[in-house]
Amino acid sequence: MTEKRRVATAKCSDCGNTALVEDESTGELVCSSCGLVLKEGEISSKPEWRAYTFEETQEKSRVGPPNTLTVHDRGLSTTIDIGKDGVGKWLKGKKAQDAWRLKRWHDRTRIRYIQGDRNLSSALTIINRLSDKLAIPRFVREQAAYSYRQILHKHLARGRTIHGLAVASLYAACRQSNTPRMLREFAVASGTQRKEIGRLYRFIVKNLDLKMPAADAISYIGKIASKANVSMVAQNRAKSIIQRLGGKLSGGSPLCIAAGALYVAVLAENEKVTQKELAEASGVTEVSVRNQYHRITELCEKNEVKTNGGTAP
């Protein structure tokens, strides 16, 4: 069935009628009054198929995924499917063997035998795998991949491990975007010592001249609270305390501040959460939590910020 629609943005050159009809199947623009064909052979950019779900759109689309820095060739390479041909039929016999051979050589030549390409491919694989483990958003991965590409461009990788630089690049990207991920989590997920990640992180920040925003203690509240089973009411109270005190809490570790504010909040809500539990959830010592608790309590009293809390044991 021919699909037609009216177009009111043009005028017929013969009769002056503005009610023109566009035939999308033939690409013709026809006057509805005198039948004059004004244009023909127009190319339609619309797909000739219909899709009702996102999965169907991805399957029928003739274009690939967008360019990405998380793949060494930016996602512009060709993929050979050894199972089916162009019309969807399964390959058999010699054709299947030829397709397998083509795929094998194609995979071998995707990464040129140059140290930089192989280095970049290995590092991006580590970044993507670690991001999946820690549930890191896509835009943070892109930032980490960009930082690592800059490291290779400036020849800063010499004498340092690919694995360590990749982990440190991802940690730096999380710090840049204020994504709450602890150094301890990177150490456990990657199998790298915290001291080594911290050393490479400082090296990357210094040599790439990265501008790191001030760490926000509020962003760590939810992460610590979920591990220590703190209620949402106490979380909101802790966030409110940190917001009201503002810059007066500067100078301390954001993890310690978050844990101390949560301890103030759980005492106010009479919740049975100990300093030890908060210390383990945040990766700091009980002494740090206790010191921040006393510091926050004193600041609240001086600035008349109500906490409605009890006293520390």
C-alpha positions in Angstrom: 0.0 0.0 0.0 1.4 3.4 -1.0 1.8 5.7 1.9 1.1 9.4 1.2 1.0 12.5 3.3 0.2 16.2 2.7 2.9 18.8 2.6 2.0 22.4 3.2 5.5 24.0 3.1 5.7 24.4 -0.7 3.6 25.7 -3.6 2.8 24.2 -7.1 4.7 26.1 -9.8 1.8 25.5 -12.3 -1.5 26.2 -10.5 -0.2 27.8 -7.2 -1.8 25.2 -5.0 -0.2 24.7 -1.6 -1.8 21.3 -0.9 1.0 19.0 -2.1 1.2 15.3 -1.5 4.4 13.4 -0.8 4.5 9.7 -1.9 7.1 8.1 0.4 7.2 4.8 -1.6 8.3 6.5 -4.8 9.8 9.7 -3.5 7.6 12.0 -5.5 6.1 15.3 -4.6 2.8 15.8 -6.4 0.3 18.6 -6.6 -3.1 17.4 -5.4 -4.9 19.9 -7.7 -3.4 19.6 -11.1 -1.3 16.4 -10.6 2.1 18.0 -11.5 5.1 16.1 -10.2 7.3 18.7 -8.6 10.0 16.4 -7.3 10.9 12.8 -7.9 13.5 10.3 -6.7 13.7 11.8 -3.2 15.7 9.6 -0.8 13.8 8.8 2.3 15.9 8.5 5.5 13.2 6.6 7.3 13.6 2.8 7.9 11.3 0.6 5.9 10.7 -1.6 8.9 8.8 -1.1 12.2 10.1 -1.9 15.7 8.1 -1.9 18.9 10.8 -2.5 21.4 14.3 -1.3 22.0 15.7 -4.8 21.3 14.0 -5.0 17.9 15.5 -1.5 17.1 19.0 -2.7 17.9 18.6 -5.9 15.9 17.2 -4.2 12.8 19.4 -1.1 12.8 22.1 -1.0 10.1 24.4 1.2 12.1 26.8 0.1 14.9 27.2 1.5 18.4 28.6 5.0 18.9 32.3 5.7 19.0 33.8 5.1 22.4 37.2 5.6 24.0 36.9 2.4 26.0 37.8 0.3 22.9 41.3 0.6 21.5 40.0 1.2 18.0 37.2 3.5 19.3 34.6 0.9 18.2 35.2 1.4 14.5 36.4 -2.1 13.7 34.5 -4.8 11.7 33.1 -7.9 13.4 32.8 -11.2 11.5 30.1 -13.6 12.5 31.1 -17.2 11.9 27.6 -18.6 12.5 25.4 -17.0 9.8 25.6 -15.3 6.5 24.2 -11.9 5.4 20.6 -13.2 5.1 20.7 -15.1 8.4 21.2 -18.6 7.2 23.6 -20.9 9.0 26.9 -21.6 7.3 27.9 -25.2 6.7 30.8 -27.2 5.4 33.6 -25.3 3.7 31.9 -22.0 4.0 31.8 -22.3 7.8 35.5 -23.2 7.8 36.4 -20.2 5.6 34.4 -17.9 7.8 36.2 -19.2 10.9 39.6 -18.7 9.2 38.7 -15.2 8.2 37.5 -14.4 11.8 40.7 -15.8 13.3 43.0 -13.7 11.0 40.8 -10.7 11.5 41.0 -10.9 15.3 44.8 -11.3 15.0 45.2 -8.2 12.8 42.8 -5.9 14.8 45.6 -5.0 17.2 48.7 -4.1 15.3 51.9 -5.6 16.6 53.0 -2.3 18.0 53.7 -2.0 21.7 51.4 1.0 22.1 48.4 -0.7 20.6 48.8 -3.8 22.7 49.4 -1.8 25.8 46.2 0.3 25.2 44.1 -2.8 24.4 45.2 -4.5 27.7 44.6 -1.4 29.8 41.1 -0.7 28.4 40.2 -4.4 29.0 41.2 -3.9 32.7 39.3 -0.7 33.0 36.1 -2.2 31.5 36.3 -5.4 33.7 37.0 -3.4 36.9 34.1 -1.0 36.0 31.7 -3.9 35.8 32.9 -5.2 39.2 32.4 -1.8 40.9 29.3 -0.8 38.9 31.0 2.4 37.6 28.9 4.5 35.1 29.8 4.6 31.4 30.8 8.3 31.4 33.4 7.6 34.2 34.9 4.7 32.1 35.2 7.1 29.1 37.1 9.6 31.3 39.4 6.8 32.6 40.1 5.7 29.0 40.8 9.2 27.9 43.3 9.7 30.8 45.1 6.4 29.9 45.4 7.5 26.3 47.0 10.7 27.5 49.4 8.7 29.6 50.5 6.8 26.4 50.6 9.9 24.4 53.0 11.6 26.9 55.1 8.4 27.2 54.5 8.2 31.0 53.9 4.4 31.1 57.5 3.4 30.9 58.7 1.6 34.0 55.2 1.2 35.4 52.7 -1.7 35.1 49.8 -1.5 32.8 47.5 -3.0 35.4 48.4 -0.4 38.0 48.1 2.6 35.7 44.7 1.3 34.5 43.4 0.9 38.0 44.7 4.3 39.1 43.2 6.0 35.9 39.8 4.6 36.8 40.2 5.7 40.4 41.2 9.2 39.3 38.1 9.3 37.0 35.9 8.5 39.9 37.4 11.3 42.0 37.0 13.7 39.1 33.3 12.9 38.7 32.6 12.7 42.5 31.6 9.1 42.1 31.7 7.6 45.6 34.1 4.6 45.3 36.6 3.9 48.1 40.3 3.2 47.5 39.8 0.0 49.5 37.2 -1.2 47.0 39.7 -0.7 44.1 42.4 -2.6 46.0 40.1 -5.6 46.7 38.5 -5.7 43.2 41.8 -5.4 41.3 44.2 -7.3 43.6 46.5 -4.2 43.8 47.8 -2.8 47.1 46.2 0.5 48.2 49.6 2.1 48.6 50.5 1.3 44.9 47.1 2.7 43.6 47.5 5.8 45.7 51.1 6.4 44.4 50.1 6.0 40.8 47.0 8.1 41.3 49.2 11.0 42.5 51.5 10.4 39.6 48.7 10.7 37.1 47.1 13.8 38.7 50.5 15.5 38.7 51.6 14.7 35.2 48.3 15.1 33.5 47.5 18.2 35.5 44.1 17.0 36.5 41.8 19.3 38.5 40.3 17.3 41.3 37.2 18.7 43.0 37.1 18.8 46.8 35.9 15.5 48.1 32.3 15.6 49.3 31.5 13.7 52.5 27.8 13.6 51.7 28.4 11.5 48.6 29.8 8.7 50.9 26.8 8.7 53.3 24.7 6.3 51.3 27.5 3.9 50.7 28.6 3.6 54.3 25.0 3.5 55.6 24.0 0.7 53.3 26.9 -1.5 54.6 26.2 -0.6 58.3 22.4 -1.0 58.0 21.6 2.6 58.9 18.1 3.8 58.3 17.1 6.4 55.7 16.0 8.8 58.5 19.5 8.7 60.1 21.1 9.2 56.6 19.0 12.3 56.0 19.9 13.7 59.4 23.6 13.1 58.8 23.4 14.8 55.4 21.6 17.8 57.0 24.3 18.1 59.7 27.1 18.2 57.1 25.2 20.7 55.0 24.6 23.0 57.9 28.1 23.0 59.1 29.5 23.5 55.6 33.1 24.6 55.3 33.7 24.3 59.1 34.3 20.5 58.5 37.1 21.1 56.0 40.5 19.6 56.7 39.4 16.1 57.5 38.9 12.9 55.4 35.5 12.8 53.7 35.1 9.2 54.8 35.8 10.0 58.4 33.5 13.0 58.3 30.7 10.9 56.8 31.2 8.1 59.4 31.3 10.6 62.3 28.1 12.4 61.0 26.4 9.0 60.7 27.3 8.1 64.3 25.8 11.4 65.5 22.7 10.6 63.5 22.2 7.1 64.7 22.6 8.2 68.3 19.9 10.9 67.7 17.6 8.2 66.2 18.4 5.7 69.0 19.6 3.1 66.4 21.8 0.2 67.5 24.8 0.9 65.2 28.2 0.9 66.8 31.4 2.8 66.0 33.0 -0.5 65.0 30.4 -1.2 62.4 30.7 2.3 60.9 34.5 2.1 60.9 34.4 -1.2 59.1 31.9 0.1 56.6 33.9 3.2 55.8 37.3 1.6 55.9 38.7 3.8 58.7 39.5 3.2 62.4 37.2 3.5 65.3 39.4 6.2 66.7 38.8 8.3 63.6 35.1 7.8 63.8 35.1 8.8 67.5 37.3 11.9 66.9 35.0 13.1 64.1 32.0 12.5 66.3 33.3 14.7 69.1 34.4 17.3 66.5 31.0 17.4 64.9 29.2 17.5 68.2 31.3 20.5 69.3 30.7 22.4 66.1 27.0 21.7 66.3 26.9 23.2 69.8 28.9 26.3 68.8 26.8 26.9 65.7 23.5 26.0 67.4 22.9 23.1 65.0 20.4 20.7 66.7 21.3 17.0 66.6 18.9 15.7 69.2 21.4 13.1 70.0 22.6 11.2 73.0 26.2 10.9 74.3 28.9 8.7 73.0 29.7 5.6 75.1 
